[in-house]
Amino acid sequence: MSFIAENIVKINALLKKTAENCARDPNEITLLAVSKTKSVDDIKNAIDAGQHCFGENYVQESVEKIQQLQSYSAQLTWHFIGPIQSNKTRLIAENFDWVHTVEREKIAERLNAQRPSHLAPLNVLIQVNINQETSKSGIELTEVATLATQIATLPHLTLRGLMTIPDPYQSEAELRATFQQMKHLFDELKQQHQHIDTLSMGMSHDFEIAIEEGSTLIRVGQAIFGERH
Ligand SMILES: *Cc1c(COP(=O)(O)O)cnc(C)c1O
C-alpha cells in the first residue's frame, strides 16, 4: 500500500473512532482529501484507497488535474476551497461539484449564471470569518443570513451550509469555542433553509476537535499527502 493509502485508512479509522466516542454517526462526516500542489499520481493513490472527494485551491492547477482524471469522473466529487477571483468563476462553475468559499453576492451571481444547465446545481457553502481579528477571508457572522437568502433564490446553486478556517494560533479551548459558534450558526441556518446539511470545518491538525464540535466535513491535506513544499 502507498503511504497515501495508509494515511487514508488511518484517518478514516480515527474519524470513525472520534465520532463514535461522542455518540455521532461516522457516516454523517465526509473526509475531503485536499490535494492542492499534489500530483495526479498522488490522487490516483488516494482513489485506490477508496477516496472519492477531493479539495483544490488553485483554479488552473485543479482544472488540469480534473481533466487528466476524466476517466474517473463518474466516481469523483471535486470541491473548490480556495479564494475566488471573479475572473475565475466560469472555470469553477464548469468543473466543480462544490464551492466552499462563497462570501459575496456578486460571486454567487456569477457562479449561478455560469453553471452549465446540463449539470446539477453547484453546491455552495458560505465562508464565515469567525475569528475576525486574524483573518480576512469570509463574511462576518451578522451578514450570513442575508447572503444565504440571496443564494437561495439562485436556481443553479444549492446552498448546503457553512465553512470556516479558524485562526490556527488559538488554544484548544478557544478553538472549541470557535467551532461551537459555527455549529450554532449552522443550526440556525437549517431552520431557515432547506438542503442545509454541511458544516465544513477541521483540517489535519484539528479535525478530531472539529468532529467533536459538530463538523460534517473535514478538509485534510498534509495528514494524507504529506507536507506541501
Ligand atoms: C490547504 C487547506 C486545507 C488542508 O490543510 P492541511 O493542514 O494540509 O490539512 C484545508 N482547508 C483549506 C481551505 C485549505 O486551503
PDBQT file of the ligand as one rigid body, heavy atoms in Angstrom, charges set to zero:
ROOT
HETATM    1  C1  LIG A 301      -4.864  23.631   2.390  1.00  0.00    +0.000 C 
HETATM    2  C2  LIG A 301      -6.210  23.677   3.002  1.00  0.00    +0.000 A 
HETATM    3  C3  LIG A 301      -6.671  22.647   3.838  1.00  0.00    +0.000 A 
HETATM    4  C4  LIG A 301      -5.827  21.469   4.233  1.00  0.00    +0.000 C 
HETATM    5  O1  LIG A 301      -4.898  21.841   5.213  1.00  0.00    +0.000 OA
HETATM    6  P1  LIG A 301      -3.963  20.743   5.916  1.00  0.00    +0.000 P 
HETATM    7  O2  LIG A 301      -3.380  21.462   7.068  1.00  0.00    +0.000 OA
HETATM    8  O3  LIG A 301      -2.970  20.335   4.889  1.00  0.00    +0.000 OA
HETATM    9  O4  LIG A 301      -4.852  19.612   6.323  1.00  0.00    +0.000 OA
HETATM   10  C5  LIG A 301      -7.953  22.734   4.327  1.00  0.00    +0.000 A 
HETATM   11  N1  LIG A 301      -8.767  23.770   4.030  1.00  0.00    +0.000 NA
HETATM   12  C6  LIG A 301      -8.362  24.784   3.242  1.00  0.00    +0.000 A 
HETATM   13  C7  LIG A 301      -9.294  25.904   2.950  1.00  0.00    +0.000 C 
HETATM   14  C8  LIG A 301      -7.073  24.771   2.716  1.00  0.00    +0.000 A 
HETATM   15  O5  LIG A 301      -6.683  25.800   1.940  1.00  0.00    +0.000 OA
ENDROOT
TORSDOF 0
